[in-house]
Amino acid sequence: MALAEEEHRRDFYAVLTGFRRYTPTELSVLWLEKDRYWPELWLEQWEGSLPAARAAAA
């Protein structure tokens, strides 16, 4: 986040703090399976890409 440009930080902050009710249809695209969803997969991929995570896994 600290490395992002100011505009991207503002956009990201707006997304994170933009609390509103989402419909099940809007949220359904995030789910891969019954107990797995895209954001979880994205975080796992991101963690795996970090140098410290790769070193710890080796």
Secondary structure, DSSP 8 states (H G I E B T S, - for coil): -TTS-HHHHHHHHHHHH------HHHHHTTBSSSS-BHHHHHHHHHHHHSHHHHHHH-
